[in-house]
Amino acid sequence: MTENEDASRPYRHDGTDRRMHNVDARTLRSLAHPLRIRLLNTLREFGPATASKLGERLGESSGATSYHLRQLA
């Protein structure tokens, strides 16, 4: 991305310097489940993890975490 392209992206209205991003319907649907949000937050906080490790941390089965990770991929 060039400097001009970066400068043309709108900033958030809450005063932070984080940029807003346009997302499509598929992306929004992938974030519609609460467990998926929890998975993303856990991965952001602790870094890479297996479905089993995420299941332990979140009190969910590895099958559930594996399924929802695939939906996010």
Summary of the structure (lengths in Angstrom):
residues: 73
radius of gyration: 15.7
end to end distance: 23.4
largest distance: 46.0
contacts: 149
relative contact order: 0.12
helix: 60%
strand: 3%
